[in-house]
Amino acid sequence: MDKKKKSEQKTGSELTIKEKKTSKQKEKKDKTILRPSVEQLYKEELIFLQSIDKFTKPKNWFLSPHMLKIFVLGSSSKDKLSQTIEKKFYGNPNLVERAIVTLASDRGLLLIGEPGTGKSWLAELLSAGISQKSTLVVQGTAATTEDQIKYSWNIAAVIAKGQSLETMIPSPIMTAMEKGQIGRFEELTRCTSDVQDSLISILSEKYIAIPELSESNVIYAQEGFNVVATANSKDKGVNELSSALKRRFNFVTIPIVTDQKTEKEIIEFRIQDLLEKKGLSKKIPASLLGILMETFKELRDVSLSSRSDSDRLESSLSTAEQIGILEDALLQNTFFKDVSPEKALAQSLIGGLTRRLPEDLTVMNRFWHSVIEKNKTKSNEWKDYYTEGQKTMKSFH
């Protein structure tokens, strides 16, 4: 009996350890990722589209160009799919088609546009649909070096073992080459010209030479590899691309969304997504969204009619900025109940768009008194918005 009890106790102890391990694993798995990659966020859609994909696809592509377009732009009734694919990019379908075709060719893809036009988002969607990997990315800055585009070395390992492929640290672009995947390059024009030009041989010869090694000193790109880069059109002239590098890219310009209906859809889609990730089921008040969009429309009109930079805001007044302002306002109203949505919106908008002092404050003050003041008689919401805007601007002094 004693042995049996000991055996039962031992089994119970073992089960307890297993349960603890399982519990820890589950807890680790359940931790919410702050910003999931596209391939994680839309994993089910990608798997579904691949399972029904009967169209011709380039080698090493996860989805065919046809299915990739559906993944990016969403499905319609004519596609006759058993599962609805949601629209993720609101833009000209012809631009998306051209971008997809470019990535199937030998030329790199350069997405150009003003801040907030969705260049990076489109690059992520395309990378996820082609490679199931959107995280092989180099972030371009003034401090980006050639090593970050090609490779670097693990110094401690080199001292212990010497230089070899084992002690080399491949860049995201090199990893994409080795695996036949899409490599991303964000803000290409922020890099210095010599760093930009290190891409020329990668896009032309499709290999990276490693002169430090005597053997296995060339990494060749596998089929499926390409580069999708983004460039901010407002940075034009910061570090202009060389003509040699330009020839190795197809340029696709992503325009600012000017259609109010489309812009409204984008804002609603992104705000709901952002709020759901934070565990909030808050609805966007229609009046609040209307005030925001009307304000941006009027600000854009003022900007277009202004003859001098000093008469317009530094902000590009993009859709992305509207999303950020509205998200802040809704969160403030959620967490601090004494602040109405209209007051929160005024504080968020003026705080977010007034960057240069005193220039932007002067522009905003003039706009508030010439445009917003006229709208304050429309409703109580507009009145609260106008009043709080005045208070917020006075706080800058």
N, C-alpha and C positions, 0 to 999 in steps of 0.2 A: 504493500500500500504506500509505504514511504517513497519507494522508487517511482511509483505511478504519480504520486503527488509532485515529486521533484520534476518528473518528466512534464507534467501538466504546467507546473510553474515555469519551467524552462521554455516550453512552447509559448506560453502566455507572454513571457518576457521577450521572446523573439518577435512575436506578433506586434508587441508594443513598439519595438525598434523599427519594424517595417512600417507600421502605421505612422510613426513620427517622420520617417524618411519621406513617405508618400505625402504626408501633410505639408512638409517643407517644400517638396517639389511642386505641389499644387499651388502653394502660396507664392512661390517664385514665378510660376507660370501665369498666375492671375494678376500679377503686378501690371498696371496699365502703362503702356508705352506712351510717352508724352506726344511723340509725333511718329506714328507708324509709317513705314515706307509704303509706296503705292502698291507694291506686290503683296504686302501684308494686309493692307486696307481692303484691297479688292481681290483677294486670293480666290474666293469662290467663283467670281466672275471670270477670272483668267482660266481657271481649270475647266469651267463649263465651256467657254469659247474654244479652248483647245480640243475638248472632247468631240465637238461637232464640226471642227475645222477641216473641210475637205478641199480647200483652195490651195493653189500653188504658193509655196513659201520659200524664201531664200534659205540657204543652208544655215543651220544653227539658230534659226528664228523660232521662238516659242509659238507665236501666232503668225498667220499669213497677213499680208498687207490688208486684205479685205476685212478680216476679223479684227485687226488692230484698229482700223478706222471705226468700227462699231464700238470697240472698247473705249476709245477716246470720246467719240461723239454721241454714243448711246444708240440703242436699237429703236427701230420704228416698226410699224405693223407690216410693212413690206418685207422685212427681214424674216418674218415668220419663225421667231425663236420661241421656245417653250419657257424661257426665263427672260425677264426684262433686264436690259443692261442700261444703267443710268448714265445720263449725259454728264461728262466730267470737264469738258472744255467747251466754252461758248465762243466759237469763232467761225471764220469762213471755212467750210469743208474743203474747198480747193486748196487752201493753205496747208491744211492737215494732210491731204493727199500728197502734195508736193514734198512735204517734210518726210513722209513715209518713203516715198520713191527715192529721195536723196539718200536716206540711210541704207537703202538696198543697193546703192551704187558705190563707186569707189571714192566719191567725194564726201567730205565732212559736211555737217549741217550747222549753219550759224543762224540762230534765231535772234532777230534784232527788234527792239521796241522800247518804248518809254517804260519807266518803272511802273509795276502793277498791271502790266498787260497779260501776265500769265505765261511768260516765256519759260521760266524754270518749271512751272507746273506741267506744261506741255512736254518739256524735255524728260521729266520724270515719268510721265504716262507712256511716252514712246519707248523709253528704256525698259520699263517694266513689262510692256507688251512684247517687246522683241527678245529680251534677255532674262526676264523674270528677276532682274537686278537693276535697281535704279540708284544704288548707293556708291557706285564706283565714280566718285566725283572729286575734281580738283576745284577748290575755291580760289578764283583769281583775285589777287590784291597787289598793292605796290610791293609787298614783301614776298610774294611768291617767287620761288627759285626754280631753276631747271631740274634740280633733284626731285622736287615735288611732282614734276611732270614725267620724269624718267625713272630714276631709282636713287636710293641712298644706301648707306651701310650701317649695320649694327656694330658700333665701334667696339663694344665689349667682346662680342663674338669674333670680330676680326682679329683682335689682339690674341684671343685664345686659340683660334683655329685658322686664321688667315682669310684672305679674300676668296670667296667662292659663291656659287649660287645660293648656298645654304645660309650664308651670312649677309646676303643682300636683302634689302627691303624694297620690294617693287612698289611703284606708285600705282594709284588706281587705274591710270591709263595703261600701264604695262600689264596689270592684272587683266584688264579688259582684252588686251591683245592676246595674251596667253590662252584665255578661255573663249575667245570668239564672241565677246559681248560688247555692249555699248558703253563707252566711257563718256562721262559728262565733264564739261569745263564751264564753270560759272564765271560770268563777268570777265570775259577774255580781254577786253580792252583796258581793264584795270591793271594788267600786268605790263611790265616794261617790254620794249620791243624785242630785246635779245631773248627774253623768256618765251614770248609768243612764238618766235621763230624756231624754237626747239620742237615745235609741232610739225614743222614743214617736212622733215625727214620721216616722221611717224605717218603722216598722211600720204606721203609720196611713195616711199620705199616699203612701208608697212613692216618695219622692223626697228629694233633699238640695239645698237652696238654697245658692248661693254668692254672698253679697251683695257680695263684693269685685269681682266681675265685672259688667260692664254688659250683655254679650252672652253667650249660651250659659251662663247662670248657674244652670241647674237640671239636675241629673243624675237621670233617671228610672229606676226599676227595670224591668228587662225580665222577661217571663214566665219563671217558674222560680225567681225569687229568693225566698229566705226566710232566716230566722235560727234557728239552733239554739243555745241557750245552756245552760250548766250552772250549778248552784248547790249549794253544800255545805250540807246541812241542819244541820250542826254550827255553821255560821256565822250561823244565824238570829238576827236582831237586830243583826248587825254593821252592815249598811246595808240595812235592810228595803226591799223594793220598794214603790214607790208604788202605790196602787190603780189609777191610770191605766195604769201599765205592766203590772200584773198582768192587766188586762183584755185586753191585747194578746198574751198568751201562753196557750197550753194547757199545763197542768202535768202532767208524767208523773213519778211517783215511782219510782225504782229502788231496790228493797229490798235489804238485806243478804242474801247467800246463806246460808241456815241448813241446807239439805239437805246432809248430809255427802257423799253420792254425787256431787252436782253440783259441790260445792266441790272435791272430789278431781279431777274431770275438768278443771276450770278450772286448777287448780294444775299438773297434769301437762301440759296443753296449752301453757300459758305458759312453763313451765320448759324444756320441750323446744325450744320456739321460741327462747328466749333463749340456750340453750346452743349450738344449731345456728348461730346468728348469730355466735357466738364461735369457731366451728370445732371445737366439742367434741361428741363423740358419747357423752357420759357418761350412764349410766342412773341413774334415781332409785332408790336403795335403798328397797324397800317398807317396811322397818322404820323408816327415817328419816322418811319421809312420815307413817307412822302415829304416830310420837312427836310430830311437829310438830302434826298435826291434833288429837291427843288433848290436847296442851298448850293449844292455842287454845280447844278446847271447854270445858275446865275453867276457863280464864281468863275466858271469856265468862260461864259460870255464876256465878263469883265476882263479876263485875262487875254482873250482874243482881240478885244478892242483896244487894249493898252498898247501904247507906242513904245514905252520904256520898261525895262526890267524892274525899275523902282516902283512902277505902278501896278505890278502884279506880284502874287505870292510866289515864293520859291518852290512851293509844292507843285507837283505835276497834276494834282487833282485827279488821281487815278481811281479806278474802281477798288483797288486793293486798299487805298487809304480810307475809302468809305466803309469798307468792311471792318477795318481796324477801329475806326471811330465809333461805329455802331456797336461793335462787340464791347468796347470799353464802357459805353453808356448803359448797355443792358446789364453788364456785370455790376456796375456801380449801383444801379437801381435795384438789383437783386440783393446785394449784400448790405446796402444802406437804404433802408426803406423810406427814410425821411427825404431822400432826394428823388424828385419826380423824373420820369424818363426824359422829358424835355429839358430840364435843368442839366441832367447828366450829359445829354447830347451836346448842349451848348458848351459846357466845360470841356468835354472831350474834343469837340471840333476845333475850338479856338486854341486849346492847349496843344493839339496835334499839328495844326497848320501854321501857327505863329512861331516860326523858327528863327528868323533874322530879327533882331531887335536893334533899332526901332522900326525898320522898314516894313516888315510883315504886319506889325501891330498897326501901323498907320494905314496900310491897305485894308486890313480887316475892319478897322474902326470906320473908315469911310464907307465900306461896303455895308456894314451893319446899319448905319444911319440912312443910307440911300436906298437900300433894297429890303433888308429884313424889317425895318421899321414900318414899311408900307404893308407888310403881311401880318403885322401883329393884330390887326382888326379882324382877320379871317376866323380866328378861333382862340379859345383859352390856351390851347397847346402852343400856338404861335406866339402868344403874348408872354407865356412863361419862358419860352425859348429866347425871345428877344431880350427880356429883362435879365435873365441869367447871363446872357452873352455880354451885356453891358457891364455887369458886375465882374465877370471874369476878366475882361479887358482892363478894367480899372485896377485889378489886383496886380497887373504887370508893372504898375508905376511905383 
